[in-house]
Amino acid sequence: MKLQVYISLFLIASTISVKGQDLVPITKSEVLIKVSENNTSIKISEEEFKQAKADFRQTNAVFLPNITASHTAIATTNPLIAFGSKLNQEILTQNDFNPALLNDPSQIENYATKFEIQQPLINFDGMYQRKAAKSKMEAMSLKTEHTQDYLAFEVEKAYMQLQLAYKAVEVLETALEAANANKKLADNRFKQGYLQRADVLNVEVRVTEVKNQLQSAKSNVQNASNYLSFLMNDESYVIYTPTDELEITTTTINDKSISENRSDIKAMQLASNAYEAMNKADKMAFLPRLNAFGSYELYDDQIFQADANGYLFGAQLSWDVFQGSKRFGKAQKSKAEFEKSKLEYKQYVSQSNLELNKAKRAFMDAENKLQLNTLALEQSEESLRIRTNRFKEGLEKTSDLLIAETQYAQKQLEYYQTIFEYNYAQAYLQFLTKE
């Protein structure tokens, strides 16, 4: 008896808590808009794309020059540097060739302003590195697109879960009303001596069971609402109410197949292309590089003055002939990474086809299950109607009525669950076959 009192108090407190929260009507399109604008996963994916784009911009150094400017101030008595500094400043005189001054010069100050430019001309490995960075950037763009597609599908599922949760509450509230009505009727008949105390207790147990199920259904409403809040990155965590009913939707699924242009599959292909380009870049590192260079220099013995100047330009062909075995190992590693990426791509496409076949079978199963559950719901409803009428006339056992009542509520829940599974299977098929 105490346990029943505690359960009743808990149900009342929980109901007050739920009613105390805001109920916010929301449409599926509103959820989609808020998810696309605020979802954290999408923002993370966008930042990853920006990182890849920045890496690609860095490869502009393959074509663009490197320009530096510097200003250097020194004071020295070093014979060689002192003589060279006077020569750069164009202040060298005949007296400076005196061996005593050459060997033991006085301190000289030198201020040099220098502008340098380095221009890559031929850099084969750099060009392939740029190609790899571009493929990676495009792959990250497609990954962002796939993240958006997946979250749109996740919104579809989460919104249907919210609809299903409210349907469960609706069914169980109706079942609770029927159970309470039967309890009232059973109490009256017990007082009249037509029922045993055990029959009344069975009815009371049924009422308690429905109350427990109803509380769980209301918790599912909160869970579904909180998940929508999470998807929308909304920390208010209000209780949402769907503006649309859970209804059967039908789309054509014949001859649908996995497309190689699907964003995630295309992204994996581009990632494999990036590994291929990196492998070629490592191979091209064995070839020489050709770079042009030049400088313009200003000299004086006073700071920020420029009484003397000169320039230098030229070209350099450089070739790292041997770096131990570093380049050989690096080329072997990138080759293995490229081969691995090809295998992963093939495996991913095969797995996607496997998922598609499973999804098609799941849809067919859900379709058959929906037909059977629709028929079972109609039959259980008619059975409950007949037994309820007979019970009111005293022609039906209490246990049989309770069984019929339980079965009808169960078939209603199964019917709406099957609608959810049917619609979900269609949505998943559309997601898998999206181009």
N, C-alpha and C positions, 0 to 999 in steps of 0.2 A: 504493500500500500504506500509506504514511504517513497519507494522507487517511482511509482506513478506520479506522486506529487512533485518530486524533483524534476521528472521529465516534463511535466506540464509547465512548471515554473520556467524551465530552460526554454521551452518553445515560445512562451509568452515574451520572455526577455529578448529572444532572437528576433521575433516578429517586430517588436517595438524598435529594435536596432535597425532592422532593414527599412521599416517605414520612416525612420528618422533621417535616413539618407535621401539625398536628392535623386529623383527619377528623371533622367534626361532622355527624351526621345531622340533617336538618331537614325539616319538613313545609311545605306551601304555606300552611296556615293560620297557622303560626308566623311565617312571613315577613310575611304580611299584617298580623298584629298588631304586629310590631316596626316595620314601615314606618309604620303609622298612628300609632304612638306617638313614633317617633324621626326620621322622615324630615325633612330640612332644608327641602325645598320646601313641605311641608305647614305647617311652623312659620312659614316666611316668609309664606305665604298667610294664616295666622291673624293674624300681626302686621299685615298690610295691612288685614285686616278690622277689627282694633282701631283702626287709624288712622282708617278711614272712620267707625267708630262714634263716635270722639272728635270728629271733624268735625261729625257730626250733633248730638252733645250741645251743641256750641258754639252751634248755632242755637236753643237754648232761650232765648237772649237776646232773641228776637223776642217772647216772652211774659213772661218773668220780669224783675223790676226790677233795676236796677243801684244798689247801695247802697254809699256810701263814708263814711268817718269821718276827720276830720283835727283836729289841734291845732296852732294857729299862735301863735307868740310874736313880738311886734314891739316895738321902741322907736323913737319918732319925735318930731321937732319940726316935721314938716310941718303947717302950719296946718289944712288940710282934714282930713287923716287924724287928727290929734290931736283936733279937735272931734268928728269922727264916732266916734272910739273912746270918748270920754267919754259921748257920747250912747248908744252901745250898752251901756256899762257902767252906765247910769242913775245917773251921779254928776254930771251937769251942774248948775251953780248959776247964780244971777243974775250972779255976778262973772265967770263965763266969757264973758259977752257984752261985756265990756270990749274995745273995739277994739284996745287995745295988746296984750292977751292973745291976742285972736283972730289978730292979725297976727304976733305973735312969742311963741308958746306955749312953755312949759317942756317938757322931755322927758317924754313919757308912755309908760307900758308898757301893752300890751294883750295879753291871753291869750284866744284864741278857740277853743272846741271846736265843731265843726260836723258834723252828720249830714245827708247828702244822699241823696235817692232820685229815680231817674228810671225811669218806667214807660212802656214803649211801649204805645200804644193801637191805632194803625193804621199798619202798615208792610207794604205790599203786596209790595214786592220782597223783603223779608226772609222773608215766608211762602213765596214760591216758591223762595228759596234753601234754606230748610229742606226743602222737598219734594225738591229736587235732591239734597241731602245724604242724605236717607233712601233715595232710589233708588240712590245710589252705595253706601251701606252694604249694602243688600240684594243689589246686584250683586256686591260683594266676598264676601258670604256664599256666594253661589252659585259664585263662582270657587273658593273654598276647597273646596266640595263637588266641583266638577269636577276639581280637583287630586287629591283623594282617589280619585275614580273612575279618573282616568288612571293613577295610581300602582298601583291595584289591577290594572288591565290590564297595566301594565308588569311587575308582579310575576308575573302569569300567563305573560308572554312569557319573562321572565328565568328562571323556574323550569323552563319547558320547554326553554330553551337548556341549562340545567344537565343535565337528563335526557338531552337529545340528545348532549351532550358525553360523558357516561358511556356511552351506547350505542355511540358511535364507538370509545371505548377498549375496550369489550367486544368489538366486532367485530374490531378490529385486533389485539387480543391473541390471539384465536382464529386469525386469519389468520397471525399470527407463529408460533404453535405449528404450524400446518399447513405453513408455509414451512420451518420448522426440521426438521420430520419429512421433508419432501421433500428437503431438503438432505442429511440423513443417509442417506436412501435413495439419492440420486444419488451421494454419496461412495462408498457400498458398491458400487454398480454400476459406478462408474468404476474402482475397484480391481479389479473382476472383468473389466474390459475391455468392458463392454456400452455405456458412454457415452463421448462425447468430452469433452475438457477444457472446450470451449466450452459444452457443456450444463451442466456443473457451475458454471461462472462465471455463466451465466444464472440459475441457482437462487440463487447467492450474491447477485447483484444484486437479485433479488426479495426476499430476506431483508432486505437493507439498505433497500430502498424501504419495506417494511412498518414497519421500526423508525423510520424518519423520520416516516412518517405517524402512528405511535403516539405519538411524542414531541409532534407538533403537536396531536394529540387531547388529550393530558394538559395541554398548555398551555391549550387551550380550556376544560378543566375549571377550571383556575385563574382564567382570565378570567371565566368565568360565575360562579364563587364570589365573586370580587372585586366584580363588579357587584351581586350580591345584598348584599354587605356595604355597598357604597355606598348602595344604596336604604334599607337599615336603619340607616344612619349608624353602622356598626360599624367601628371602626378596627383591630380585631384581624386582619382579613383571613385568617381560617382557610379551609381547604378544606371546602366543604359537600358532603354526599352526600344526594341526594333519597331520601326514604323511599318514594316512589311511582315506579312504572315509567312510561315514556313509552308511553301507550296511546291508542287512537283514542277520542275523545269525540264524541258526536252530540247536536246540539240542533236545534230547529225554527227555520228562518229564513224560512219562507214569509210573504209580505205584510208584512215588517218595513219600517218607514219611519222617516225622521227626524222626531222629535217637537219641536215648538216649546217643550215643557216641559223639554227637556234642559238641564241646569244651565248649560252654557256659552252656549247660544243664549238662554236666559232672561236670563242675565247681560248679554248684549249688548243685549237689548231694554230692560232696566232702565237700562243706561248711556245708551241713546238717550233714554229718558224723562228722565234727569237733564239731558242737554243741552237738551231741550225746556223743562224747568222753568227752567234758567238763562237761556234766551233770553227767557222770559216775565218773569223777574225783572229783566232788563236793560230791558225795555220798561216795567215798572211803576216803574222808578226815575224816570221822568218825572212821576209823581204825587206829591202832597204827603204828608208824614208828620205824624202827630199823636202827641205824647208829653206825658205828665203829669210834673210835677216838684214837689219839695218839699224843705224843709230845716228843721232845728231847730238853733238856735245858742245857745251859752252863752258869756258874756263876763265878764271880771274883770281887775283889775290885779294879781292874784296868780296864780301858776301852778296849774293844776288846781283852780281855784275857779269857782264858778258863781253869783255873786250876781245876774246879769242874764241874761235869756234872751229869745228871740223865735223866731217861725217864719215860713215863707213857703211857699206852694204855688200852683200854677197849671197851665196847659196851654199848649202851644206847637204851632202849626201852621206847619211849615216847608216850603219848596218851593224846591228848587234849579232856578231857571228856566232857566239856561243855564251850561254848563261848557265853553265853547268848543265843540268838536265831539267831546269825549271820549265822552259817552254814546251819541251816534249811532254812532260807530265801534265801541264795545263791543257794542252791540246787533247791528250787522251781523256782527261776528265770531262772536258766539254763535249767530246764525242760520245762518251757514255751518257751524259745528261741528255743529249739530243736523242739517242736511241731509247732512253727511258721515257722521254716525253712522247715519242711515237707510240710506244706500248701503252702508256697511260691513256692516250687519246683513243686508241683502238678499244681498250678495256672500257672506257667511259661510254663510248657509243654503244658497245655491246650491252653494257649494263642498262643504258637508257632504253634500248629495245626490249630488254627483259622486263623493265618496269612498265613499259607500254603494254606488253602482252598481259602482264598481271592486272593492269588497270582495266583493260578491255574485258577480261574475265570477271573482274570485280563488278564492273558495270552490268554485265549480263546477269550475274548472280543477284545483284541488287534489283534489277528489273523483274526477274522471276519472283524474288522474295516480296517485292511490292505488290504484285498481283495476288500472291497467296495471302499476305497479311491483310490486304483489303477485303478479301472474301472472309477470312477468319474474324475480322473486326465486325463485319455485318452479322455473321452467325452468332458471335458472342453477345452482341447487342440485343438480338432477338431472343436469345436464350435468357438473358437477364430480365428482359421485359416480361417474358412468360412466367419465370419463377417468382418475380416480384409480385405480380398479380395473384399468383397462387398462394404466396406467403400471406398476403393481406387477407385472403379468404380462409387461411388456416389449412391449406392443402399441401403446403411445401415445408420441408424440414429447414430449420435455421441453417444448418451446415451446408445444405445444397445452395441456399441463397447466397451465403457468404462465398462459396466457391465460385458461383456465377459472377458475383460482384467483383471478386478479385481477378477473375479471368478477363472480364471486360476492361477493367482498368489496365491490366497488363497488355492486352491486345492493342489498346489505344496507344500506350507508350511504345510498343513495338512498331506500330504503324508509323508514328512520327519519326522514330529512330530510322526506319527503313527509308522514309523520304529523305532524311538527312544523308544516309549512305548513298542513295541513288543520285542526289544532286552533287554530293561530294565526288563521286566517281566520274561524273561528267566534267566537273570543274578540273579534276586532276588530269583527265584526258586532254582537255583543252590546254592545260599548262604544259604537258609533256610534248604536245604536237605544235606548240606555238613557234612561229618562225621569227 
